[in-house]
């Protein structure tokens, strides 16, 4: 399939209710409103196609950009490719759920995420922290440096209160994810989460998002889910 054919298929899958939801979360036109689950038959047909992925991402259409992440080949993508994608990610559903997810399947993941975390740019920082969440939720504990992750936990404890709004959300999620999925630092994450307490994330035209990583980790403890790993991160 070429890019025009995929765009036609996505347009047919669009629903007004989903479009309104995406727009309310920060998407802007063009957007069709395709539910992620509705993309699965199309993704099974195409499988992996990096060239088509790049063409779809470049359209600026939210649904096409999301689908680009589904069919991308992260192994083939360079640092420049990921930097271009994050530069074009104009709101958090792209930065955290398309770019960060795709990056998490790349061998460059931690290197690029580290750079973005230190960038000072709200969505790049958010994507960097989110990438670690996707990594920790899937990869084995031994694939990470305990000292490095401990340092990142310390950075959250120091910086989260003054971080940009979307970055706050991803930093809180990082603490929660370490507490849930990285057993060597479970106790440390729990302690830092307790110290941080409740975090409010201000959102345009919406009530603040209220996050408490400590309470979230405690719920996972009660469900005996500590050490949870997922099989896949992409649809």
C-alpha positions in Angstrom: 0.0 0.0 0.0 1.1 3.6 -0.6 0.6 6.6 1.6 -2.5 7.7 -0.2 -4.2 4.3 0.1 -3.4 4.2 3.8 -4.8 7.7 4.3 -8.0 6.6 2.6 -8.3 3.6 4.8 -7.7 5.6 8.0 -10.3 8.2 6.9 -12.9 5.5 6.6 -12.0 4.2 10.1 -12.5 7.7 11.7 -15.2 8.3 14.3 -16.4 11.7 15.4 -16.4 10.7 19.1 -12.8 9.6 18.9 -11.9 12.8 17.0 -13.4 15.0 19.7 -11.5 13.0 22.3 -8.2 13.5 20.5 -8.9 17.2 19.9 -9.7 17.7 23.6 -6.4 16.2 24.6 -4.4 18.5 22.3 -4.5 17.1 18.8 -5.3 19.6 16.0 -6.5 19.2 12.5 -6.0 17.2 10.4 -7.3 14.3 12.5 -9.7 11.5 11.5 -10.4 10.0 15.0 -9.4 6.4 14.5 -9.4 4.2 17.6 -6.1 2.4 18.0 -7.7 -1.0 18.0 -9.3 -0.3 14.7 -5.8 0.0 13.1 -4.8 -3.6 13.9 -6.2 -5.2 10.7 -4.4 -2.6 8.6 -1.1 -3.0 10.6 -1.3 -6.8 10.1 -1.7 -6.3 6.4 1.3 -3.9 6.1 3.5 -5.2 9.0 6.8 -3.2 9.1 7.4 -0.6 6.4 9.8 2.2 7.4 9.5 4.2 4.2 5.8 4.2 4.4 6.0 5.0 8.1 8.1 8.1 7.4 5.7 9.3 4.7 2.7 8.9 7.0 4.4 10.7 9.9 5.3 13.6 7.6 1.6 14.2 6.8 1.0 15.9 10.1 -2.3 14.0 10.5 -2.6 12.7 14.0 -4.0 9.3 13.1 -1.4 8.8 10.3 1.4 9.8 12.7 0.2 7.3 15.3 -0.1 4.6 12.7 3.5 5.5 11.5 4.7 4.4 14.9 2.8 1.1 14.6 4.5 0.1 11.3 7.9 1.7 12.0 11.2 -0.2 12.1 12.9 1.2 15.2 16.0 -0.8 14.5 16.5 1.0 11.2 15.9 4.5 12.6 18.8 6.7 13.4 19.2 9.3 16.1 18.5 12.0 13.5 15.3 10.2 12.6 14.1 10.1 16.2 15.1 13.7 16.7 13.0 14.7 13.6 10.0 12.7 15.0 10.2 14.3 18.4 10.5 17.8 16.8 7.3 17.2 14.9 5.5 15.7 17.9 3.3 18.7 18.9 1.5 17.3 21.9 1.9 14.6 24.5 0.0 11.8 22.8 2.6 11.9 20.1 5.7 12.5 22.2 4.8 9.9 24.9 2.7 7.3 23.0 4.2 7.3 19.5 7.8 8.6 19.6 8.7 7.3 23.1 7.1 3.9 22.4 8.9 3.6 19.0 12.2 4.7 20.6 11.9 2.1 23.3 12.4 -0.7 20.7 15.6 0.9 19.4 19.1 0.0 20.6 19.6 3.7 20.9 16.8 4.1 23.4 18.6 4.9 26.6 21.2 7.2 24.9 18.5 9.3 23.2 16.2 9.3 26.2 19.0 10.6 28.4 19.7 13.4 25.9 16.0 14.4 25.8 15.6 14.3 29.6 18.4 16.9 29.8 17.1 19.0 26.9 15.0 21.5 28.9 12.2 21.1 26.3 8.8 20.0 27.9 7.8 17.3 25.4 11.3 16.0 24.7 11.8 15.6 28.5 8.4 14.0 28.7 9.3 11.6 25.9 12.6 10.7 27.5 11.0 9.8 30.9 8.2 8.0 29.1 10.7 6.0 27.0 12.2 4.7 30.3 8.8 3.7 31.4 8.2 1.6 28.3 11.7 0.1 28.6 11.3 -0.8 32.3 7.9 -2.3 31.6 9.3 -4.7 29.0 13.0 -5.4 29.3 14.7 -7.6 31.9 16.0 -5.9 35.0 19.6 -6.9 34.2 19.5 -4.8 31.1 19.6 -1.6 33.2 22.2 0.0 35.3 20.9 0.2 38.9 23.1 3.2 39.6 21.9 5.1 36.6 18.2 4.4 37.4 18.9 5.4 41.0 20.3 8.7 39.7 17.2 9.3 37.6 15.0 8.7 40.7 17.0 11.3 42.5 16.6 13.7 39.7 12.8 13.3 39.9 12.9 13.9 43.6 14.9 17.1 43.1 13.2 18.5 39.9 9.6 17.4 39.7 8.0 20.3 41.5 9.5 22.8 39.1 9.3 20.8 35.9 7.0 21.7 33.0 3.5 20.3 33.4 3.6 17.4 31.0 7.1 16.5 32.1 5.8 16.3 35.7 3.3 13.6 34.6 6.0 11.5 32.9 8.4 11.9 35.9 5.7 10.7 38.3 5.0 7.8 36.0 8.7 6.9 35.9 8.8 6.6 39.7 5.6 4.5 39.6 7.1 2.3 36.9 10.4 1.7 38.7 8.4 0.8 41.8 6.3 -1.7 39.8 8.6 -3.1 37.2 12.2 -2.8 38.4 12.6 -4.9 41.5 16.2 -3.8 42.5 14.9 -0.3 43.2 11.4 -1.1 44.3 11.9 0.2 47.9 13.8 3.3 46.8 11.0 4.2 44.3 8.4 3.7 47.0 10.3 6.0 49.4 10.7 8.7 46.8 7.1 8.4 45.7 6.1 8.9 49.3 8.3 12.0 49.6 7.0 13.5 46.4 3.4 12.9 47.4 0.5 14.2 45.2 1.4 15.9 42.0 -1.0 18.2 40.2 -0.5 18.6 36.4 -2.3 21.6 34.9 -3.9 21.0 31.5 -5.5 23.5 29.1 -9.3 23.7 29.4 -9.4 20.7 31.7 -9.2 20.0 35.4 -5.7 19.3 36.8 -4.5 15.8 36.5 -3.8 14.5 40.0 -1.1 11.8 40.4 0.2 10.0 43.4 2.9 7.4 42.5 3.0 6.2 46.1 -0.6 5.2 46.2 -0.4 3.7 42.7 2.6 1.5 43.8 0.8 0.5 46.9 -2.2 -0.7 44.9 0.2 -2.9 42.8 1.7 -4.3 45.9 -1.8 -5.3 47.1 -2.4 -7.0 43.8 1.0 -8.9 44.0 2.1 -7.4 40.6 5.5 -6.1 41.6 8.0 -7.2 38.9 5.4 -6.9 36.1 6.7 -7.0 32.6 4.7 -6.7 29.4 5.4 -8.7 26.2 4.9 -5.8 23.8 4.7 -2.1 23.9 3.5 -1.3 20.3 0.0 -2.3 19.1 
